[in-house]
Amino acid sequence: MVRAANMKQAASEKQLKEARGKIDMLQAEVTALKTLVLTSTPASPNRELHPQLLSPTKAGPRKGHLRHKSTSSTLCPAVCPAAGHTLTPDKEGKEVDTTLFAEFQAWRESPTLDKSCPFLERVYREDVGPCLDFTMQELSALVRAAVEDNTLTIEPVASQTPPTVKVAAVECGSTNTCALSGLARACRHRIRLGDSENHYYISPSSRARITAVCNFLTYIRYIQQGLVRQEAEPMFWEITRLRKEMSLAKLGFFPQEA
């Protein structure tokens, strides 16, 4: 009876950990959706957050609304003037790259997730690929495939979690070694690929690189599904901001964790 009770308790603790990770993931996605879409309805549009609604838009509504489970942080759409592709000077100073903008506009006419189109091919080559190019090449390839397929899950590591994983312990590493970089780092998160039961501990830097790519791909999916109702220029600047986040993460910059 004691053994059965212990097994039941262990199973309950495992389910609790997984539930907490899924809650964090869903909260992030709900926040992103609220920022991008739910701040406005056809009956009562929010004109402060969607200034493009002040003038009629040519694009009609798109069909389809699927929930994706990519772990991502809040996506904040840039607010820029859309008419005539002119920019208001700001503190940073920025200018539209005409080649990149033309590629984006061509993609936006018929959004697709096909990596062979010029717009996505460039982003994958210049940002996504390098950002997900980790030292451990075999696991790196699996992570990239899971991110692109939207089947990767990031979970926080509970303080009472054992230091190693029972299944494939050598490959999964420990809370003191990042499975992607191979460096000795304190790992407060772990990843799971698809439906696999294996978990891989990752450092804050590796987590930042993965989430930066997930943020970009999530935003691209939202556009492809018709959830982002903005003019071309605000979309372009948000994509540029997300590309910047991938570049910074690849260079080793990441937010400090509490």
N, C-alpha and C positions, 0 to 999 in steps of 0.2 A: 504493500500500500504506500509506503514511504517513497519507494522508487517511482511508482506511478505518479504520485503527487509532484515529485521533483521534475519528472519529464513534462508534466502538464505545465508546471511553472516556467520551465525553460522555453517551451513552445510559446507560451503567452508573452514572455519577455521579448522573444524574437519578433512576434507579430507587432508588439508595441513599438519596437525600434523601426520596423519597416513602415508602420503607419505614420510615425513622426517624420520620417524622411519624405513620404509622399505628401504629407500636409505642407511641409516647407515648399515643396515643388509646386503644388497647386496654388499656394498663396502667391508665389512669385508670378505664376502665369495669369492668375486672376487680376493682379495689380497691373500687369502689362496690358491685358485686354481692356481694363477699365480706362487706362490712359489713352489707348489707341481708338477704342470704339465706343464703349459704353457711356462715355461722357456726353453723348449726343444721341437723340432719337429723331426719327422723321417728324414726330409730332411736336417735339420740344428740343430743337437743336441748341447745343451750347456754342454760341458764336464766339466766345472769348477763347476757348480752346481750339476751335475750328474756324479760323478767320476766313478760310476759303469758302465757307457757306454763305458769306455776304454776297457773293456773285454766283450766278448759276454755273453749274459744272456740266461738262459734256458727257462725262463718263456715267453710264448707267450702273445700277446695282448688279453685283455678280452673285451667282448661286453658289451654295456650298459653304458649310461651316463645320470644320472638324476640330476637335480639341487635340492638341499635341502635348506630349509630356516632356519635352525638352526642358531641363532645368535652366532657368534663366533669371536674370535680375530685371528690375523695372526698365521698360523701354520708354524713353521720353522723346516724343517726336519734336523735331526742331520746328520753330515757328519762323518762317521766312516769307518775304513777299513773293508772290507767284507771278504777277503780271510782268510780262516782258523779260523774265529771268534777270531782273536787276536786284542788287543786293544793298541792304542798308548797312553802312559801316558799323562795326562793333569793336569790342575790345581786342579780340584776337586778330581780326582782319582775315578775310577769306575770299577766294575767287573761284568761280566755277571752272573746272577743267572741261573744255569743250568736247574733247575726245571721250572722256569718261561719261559726261552727261549725255552725249549722243548714243553711246552704247546702252546706257540705262534707259533712255527714252524708247529705244528700239525694243528692249526687253519688256518694258512696261506696257507696250501696245498689246503684247500677248505673253503675259507672265508664265514662265515655266521653271521647273526645277532641273531642267536638263543642263548639265555642266558644260556641254559643248557650245552653248551660245556664247558670243563674244563677251557679254557683260559678266556672266558667272564664271566663265573660263578665266578671265583676268583676276577676279576676286579669289578664286580657288588657288590660282598660281601665285599671286602676290601675297595673300593674307592667310587663307584657310589652311593651305598646305604647310607653309612654314610654321604656323601657330600650333599645328598638331604633329609636328615632326619632333618626336621625343627621342631620347637616347636609346631606350629599349624599343628597337624597331618593330619587332613582332607584335608586341602589345600595342604599340603606337598605331599600327595598321588596323588592328581590331577596334581600337577606340575611334579612329576616324570613320570606319565603316558604321559603327554604332551611332555616332553623332549624325552622320548623313542620313541614316535610316530612322533617326529619331527614336532610338531604342536604348539610349544610355541613361542611366539613373545615377545621380550623385546623392549620397546619404551622409549625414553627420555621424561621426564616430562617438558612441557613448563612452563615458569615462570608464565604465566597468567592462568594456569590450576586451576580450583576451588579446594579447599582443600579436598572435598569428592566427591564420585561418587554417582550419583542419584540412580542407580539400585544396590540393595543389599549393601548399604553404610556401614553397620556394618561389613560385611564380607570383603569388599574391603579395608577398613581402610582409612587412609588419608596420605598426604605427610609428616606428622610428626610421623607416626607409621608404622613400617614394618609389612606387612600382614603375613609374614612367621615366623618371630621371636617373634612378639608381642611387641618388644621393641620400645621405643621412639627414633627414628632416623630420620635424614633428608633423605627423599627418593627422589632421582633424576631420578629414573626409575620406570617403572611399567611393569607388564607382562599381557599378554592376552593368554588364553588357547583355542586353536583351533579357532573356529568361534564365540566363545562367545563374547558378547559385554561388559562383565564385565572386569574391569581392577583392578589389585592388585598392590598397591605401595610396593616397596621393597627397602631395605637398600643397601648400597654399598657392605656390606659383603655378603648378600644373593644373590645379583647379581653376585658377584665373584664366589660363589659356583655353581650357575646355569650355568654360562658361562664356567667354568672349565669342567663340565660334558659335555656340548654341544661341546666343543672343542675336547674332547676325542671321543665322538660318531661320530662327523663329520669326523675325521681322520679314524676311523674304517670303516665308510661308503665308504670313498674314496678308501681304500684298497679293500674292498669287491667289488667295482665297477671297479677295475682295473686301477684307476687313479694314484696310487702311484707306480712308476716303480723304485724300489730300491731293493737292496739285503736285506736279512732277518735282518741282524744286525742293519743297520741304521733305519729300520722300528721299530725294537724292542726298540732302544734307544729313538726314538721319542715318542713311546707309554709310555715308562718309564718316560720321561719328563712330559707328559700329566698327568700321574698318580701322579707324584710329585705335579703338580699344584693343582690337586683335594685335595691332603692331606693338602697342605698349606692353601687352601681356607677353608677347614673344620676346621682347627685350628684357623681361624680368620684372616689370612693374606690376604690382598687385595690391589691392586694399588690405590693410592690416585687419586681422580677425580679432574679435574681442576675446 
